[in-house]
């Protein structure tokens, strides 16, 4: 019937998409780019860069807020990347409820 073949194809496509996501990176920013967070497509933080002018010992709360905003931005971009990657696979398989 070929059902096993479709499942094997789906597993292969999903494995490929996961590998591509692991290799992909996105960057979230805040404060006009003063705070940058690099994240993998799997939503793992790879790095944080701060411009010196954003580091004010008298306003640590602002820096914390900027870091959180940059993380949220990167997370949103990584989630969109995941949706695009997996949506292309599941939509192309013609499986009910996965398009």
N, C-alpha and C positions, 0 to 999 in steps of 0.2 A: 503493500500500500504506500510505502514511501514515508510514512509518519516518522519513522526512526531517522530517516535522512534529514527531514525538516528540523528535527530536534538537534541533531548533530550540527547542522548548519547554524541554527540559532545559538548554540553553545559556542561555536567558533567565532561568530560575529560578536557575541557578548564579551568573550575573552579578548578579542582584538580591541573593542571599544574601551575596556578596562585598562588595557596596556597603553592606549593612546591618552586616556585621561591621566594616568600616572605620570606620563611624560610631559603633558601639557602644563602650562603655568598661566596664571592670571595675576593682575596687579590691581589692588584696591588702594585708593588714595583718600586723603582727607586734608583739610587745611590748605587747599590749593596745591596739593602735591608735597607739602612739608612732611607728611607722614605717608609712607608707602609700605604696603604689606604684599609680599609675593606669596602666592598659594598655589599648590598643585591642583589639578583638575579633580583630585580626590578630596579636596578641601583640607589639605594638610598645610599648615603654615611653614614656609620655607625660609622666610626672612622678613625682617622689619628694618626699614631705613628711616632715620629721623634727620631732618635738616637742623643744624645747630641753633637757628633762631627760634625753633619751637620748644627748645629745652630751657624752661624758665623755672628755677628752683622755687620761686615765689608763687607759681601757678601750676603745680603738679596736676591738679584736677583737669585742667584744660588738656594737658598732654595725654592723660588717661582717656579722656573723651575722644580725642583725635585718633588715638590708637584703636579704640573700640569701633569708631566710625570707619576706619580704613579696613579693619577686619570684616565688618559687616559688608562693605563694598566688595571686597575680594570674595567673600562667601557667596554673595549674590551672583557674581560673575561666574564662579565655579559651578554653582547650581544650574545656571543657564547653559553652560558648556555641557554638563552632564545630561540635561534634558534634551539638548540638541543631538548629542551623540547617541543616547539610548533611544530617543524618539525616532531617529532615522532607521534604527535597526528594527524596533518593534513595529513601527508603522509599515515597514517593507515586508514583514513576514505575513501580514494578513491574518494575524491571530485576533480573535474577538477580545475586545476590552483592552488591548495593548497598543492601539493606534493612536 
